[in-house]
Amino acid sequence: MAVSYNRLWKLLVDRKMSKADLRKQAVIAPNTMTKLRRDEEVTLGVLGKICKTLDVDYGDIMEYVKE
């Protein structure tokens, strides 16, 4: 399965929020942020933390990309 988190990065730019700020506010491990930057799969729990922190839905931060 291929996922893209480009929507998340665009959202952070729109909100003038850094990746480090998101990591701290959502209490996400640094290695998990690395996975997100590489468009690798992360758990739904992590995605849920991000959605809660940003007050958005899953589809607002990620999308499925056909390989």
Secondary structure by P-SEA (a helix, b strand, c coil): ccccaaaaaaaaaaacccaaaaaaaacccaaaaaaaaacccccaaaaaaaaaaaccccccccccccc
